[in-house]
């Protein structure tokens, strides 16, 4: 073999190695997992796109940006991560779903001691019908494929207590790259979820009550109309300053030539409830404004229930005119 052929073979091998390296980094760069590379001294030498996105997302909590992390020591994360771990509910599972350990916050959130859950399967925290569902099977299949699972989850605590958590399930690899456990970080959002469910129930009630209801915020912008209101307003649309479909987000000022008086009255909840009749074209509306408070007792805006009372007002006026006519006849007869 000539020197040239040896040289060419060496260059070819170097080229192939370079191509393999480029291919490897391309795979890592576009991996759906967050990946960091460290050198033996613990310096972060590389973060793929997903890793940079995750660090950026957590930067306010971690106290470090992707730009600062790469080139710096991995120890930058330890203090903050430790604090986060203490603040969150943390539990670790084997890849088959059996529980390895959990911190105090997790045990307190679900109402168990560590001894009551250690060695048992994750399914103890979910409802029986969910345990046998395809969705639950796929959940663990994805974790065993190395895919993080992040969502809000309904879980069952000790004694059947319903718990809602915002959680991330993170498959962890050992030094040889093999998945060996799942670490879950969770926050208890039960109160938030209950408030959301209460709002849904209230909205369902508002949507189905047979009276017209409009809600406005403290800036006097209309934020809600129930279906009964929508239907009635559609019948009056030719009299309105805006089409009904454009009223949400509009100020109540559009219904008044001089809205200052209404603004002053509605700005102070002590003025409410307040009843009034207003004219909209040839129609008369009867309005009742009441104050809406949040759970802390803070005024968040007025609710107006209303109805069209044109015919009732006309009948009342006719009745009054008839009475006045009768009184006039009686008075006239008495003076003759």
Buried (B, 14 or more C-beta within 10 A) or exposed (E): EEEEEEEEEEEEEEEEEEEEEEEEEEEBBEBEBBBBBEEEEEBBEBBBBBBBEBBBEBBEEBEBEBEBBBEBEBEBBEEBBEEBBEEBBBBBBBBEBEBEEBBEBBBBBBEBEBEEBEEEBBBBBBBEEBBEEEEBEEBBEBBBEBBBBEEEBBBBBBEEEEBBBBBBBBBEEEEEEEBEBBBBBBBBBBEEBEEEEEEEEEEEEBEEEEEBBBBBEBEBBBEBBBBBBBEBBEEBEEEBEEEBEEBBEBBBBEBBEEBEEBBEBBEEBEEBEBEEEEEBEEBBBBBBBEBBEEEEEEBBBBBBBBBBBBEEBEEEEEEEEEEEEEEEEEEEEEEE
